[in-house]
Amino acid sequence: MELKDKVVLITGSSSGIGKTTAIRFAKEGAKVVINYHINEEGANETQKEIEAIGGDCLVVKADVSKPEEISMLFKKVIEKYSTVDVLINNAAIPNDKVPYLEATPEDIYELVNTDLVGPMLCSKKAIELMQKQGYGKIINTSSIRGWEYGGRSVVYASSKAGLNSFSRTLAKMVAPEIQVNAVAPGFVKTRNYDKMSEEQCKSFIEQTVLKRWVTEDEIADAFIFLCKNDAMTGQVIYVDAGFTLK
Ligand SMILES: NC(=O)c1ccc[n+]([C@@H]2O[C@H](COP(=O)([O-])OP(=O)(O)OC[C@H]3O[C@@H](n4cnc5c(N)ncnc54)[C@H](OP(=O)(O)O)[C@@H]3O)[C@@H](O)[C@H]2O)c1
């Protein structure tokens, strides 16, 4: 798919991987929908950076764990751009805030609703539009934690493993018009590592074969590749500095 003038909705694009991805798609000439939940300043920064390079974008605040807010998000996108050509389900709570054995049902619902149910509901809305126009791409941001053993964040890992299955299973259901894939990042030094010690950060890198962080741009590269390549569907691509080779 050619990206120029395509409408690309990226959930959770107020910081980190989502923010960099939004700017990269704007550089490709796409019209970008920036979504955030709390970080209005980050969303506005993304918008400023896109406008500085002459890009076209829309900022929408919406909590992807809430069906009514997802409906409002799509309503605003349709009002401005009429459709969605690419949906990147990137918004997520990045790990279990409370360890699983101490978590309340509400703690678990909050994470699963954001990281797994949110992408499912956003995809349903996007598919309605994509089926009408006869094409579209959905990419889910998964994680190395969704691969076999998921580390200490049990609910997060289970949600990402669910997202992998969702990507593969949905891909067959909506073919041939729509392609669905996932990108599973390794350790990308976004704000979630800010409070960790140097020692902890080093221990993550030691677990990779390449002994390095993955950059936000390297994840954006994978998203762009999956949009441009029309032959791939139902794949989970690990961009992980070799973490899953261990
Ligand atoms: N960094 C890594 O090492 C790594 C590794 C594997 C996978 N990932 C995945 O990569 C994606 C991006 O993570 P990141 O590292 O870039 O973290 P980040 O900077 O914390 O980005 C998370 C984004 O999700 C948004 N968000 C969270 N809850 C939301 C909600 N209920 N509704 C709408 N937006 C919501 C945040 O927006 P607000 O701040 O406005 O709420 C923010 O824009 C996530 O799916 C994460 O699981 C990251």
PDBQT file of the ligand as one rigid body, heavy atoms in Angstrom, charges set to zero:
ROOT
HETATM    1  N1  LIG A 301       9.040  -0.080  25.475  1.00  0.00    +0.000 N 
HETATM    2  C1  LIG A 301       9.164  -1.401  25.457  1.00  0.00    +0.000 C 
HETATM    3  O1  LIG A 301      10.206  -1.959  25.877  1.00  0.00    +0.000 OA
HETATM    4  C2  LIG A 301       8.062  -2.263  24.911  1.00  0.00    +0.000 A 
HETATM    5  C3  LIG A 301       8.302  -3.631  24.757  1.00  0.00    +0.000 A 
HETATM    6  C4  LIG A 301       7.308  -4.431  24.239  1.00  0.00    +0.000 A 
HETATM    7  C5  LIG A 301       6.091  -3.887  23.884  1.00  0.00    +0.000 A 
HETATM    8  N2  LIG A 301       5.864  -2.570  24.045  1.00  0.00    +0.000 N 
HETATM    9  C6  LIG A 301       4.550  -2.057  23.646  1.00  0.00    +0.000 C 
HETATM   10  O2  LIG A 301       4.714  -0.896  22.863  1.00  0.00    +0.000 OA
HETATM   11  C7  LIG A 301       3.549  -0.055  22.986  1.00  0.00    +0.000 C 
HETATM   12  C8  LIG A 301       3.978   1.362  23.295  1.00  0.00    +0.000 C 
HETATM   13  O3  LIG A 301       4.668   1.363  24.532  1.00  0.00    +0.000 OA
HETATM   14  P1  LIG A 301       5.797   2.440  24.896  1.00  0.00    +0.000 P 
HETATM   15  O4  LIG A 301       6.947   1.679  25.412  1.00  0.00    +0.000 OA
HETATM   16  O5  LIG A 301       5.976   3.398  23.782  1.00  0.00    +0.000 OA
HETATM   17  O6  LIG A 301       5.131   3.120  26.175  1.00  0.00    +0.000 OA
HETATM   18  P2  LIG A 301       4.514   4.566  26.474  1.00  0.00    +0.000 P 
HETATM   19  O7  LIG A 301       5.437   5.634  26.063  1.00  0.00    +0.000 OA
HETATM   20  O8  LIG A 301       4.100   4.485  27.907  1.00  0.00    +0.000 OA
HETATM   21  O9  LIG A 301       3.240   4.618  25.529  1.00  0.00    +0.000 OA
HETATM   22  C9  LIG A 301       2.006   4.075  25.870  1.00  0.00    +0.000 C 
HETATM   23  C10 LIG A 301       0.934   4.849  25.120  1.00  0.00    +0.000 C 
HETATM   24  O10 LIG A 301      -0.339   4.229  25.393  1.00  0.00    +0.000 OA
HETATM   25  C11 LIG A 301      -1.261   5.246  25.756  1.00  0.00    +0.000 C 
HETATM   26  N3  LIG A 301      -2.316   4.698  26.610  1.00  0.00    +0.000 N 
HETATM   27  C12 LIG A 301      -2.200   3.975  27.751  1.00  0.00    +0.000 A 
HETATM   28  N4  LIG A 301      -3.423   3.662  28.212  1.00  0.00    +0.000 NA
HETATM   29  C13 LIG A 301      -4.328   4.169  27.333  1.00  0.00    +0.000 A 
HETATM   30  C14 LIG A 301      -5.728   4.164  27.232  1.00  0.00    +0.000 A 
HETATM   31  N5  LIG A 301      -6.501   3.563  28.164  1.00  0.00    +0.000 N 
HETATM   32  N6  LIG A 301      -6.312   4.779  26.172  1.00  0.00    +0.000 NA
HETATM   33  C15 LIG A 301      -5.558   5.393  25.208  1.00  0.00    +0.000 A 
HETATM   34  N7  LIG A 301      -4.229   5.446  25.250  1.00  0.00    +0.000 NA
HETATM   35  C16 LIG A 301      -3.619   4.833  26.296  1.00  0.00    +0.000 A 
HETATM   36  C17 LIG A 301      -0.415   6.296  26.475  1.00  0.00    +0.000 C 
HETATM   37  O11 LIG A 301      -1.113   7.533  26.443  1.00  0.00    +0.000 OA
HETATM   38  P3  LIG A 301      -1.309   8.496  27.739  1.00  0.00    +0.000 P 
HETATM   39  O12 LIG A 301       0.020   8.644  28.397  1.00  0.00    +0.000 OA
HETATM   40  O13 LIG A 301      -1.871   9.727  27.145  1.00  0.00    +0.000 OA
HETATM   41  O14 LIG A 301      -2.272   7.796  28.635  1.00  0.00    +0.000 OA
HETATM   42  C18 LIG A 301       0.830   6.309  25.580  1.00  0.00    +0.000 C 
HETATM   43  O15 LIG A 301       0.619   7.126  24.456  1.00  0.00    +0.000 OA
HETATM   44  C19 LIG A 301       2.671  -0.731  24.036  1.00  0.00    +0.000 C 
HETATM   45  O16 LIG A 301       1.703  -1.523  23.408  1.00  0.00    +0.000 OA
HETATM   46  C20 LIG A 301       3.654  -1.618  24.802  1.00  0.00    +0.000 C 
HETATM   47  O17 LIG A 301       3.010  -2.717  25.414  1.00  0.00    +0.000 OA
HETATM   48  C21 LIG A 301       6.812  -1.734  24.551  1.00  0.00    +0.000 A 
ENDROOT
TORSDOF 0
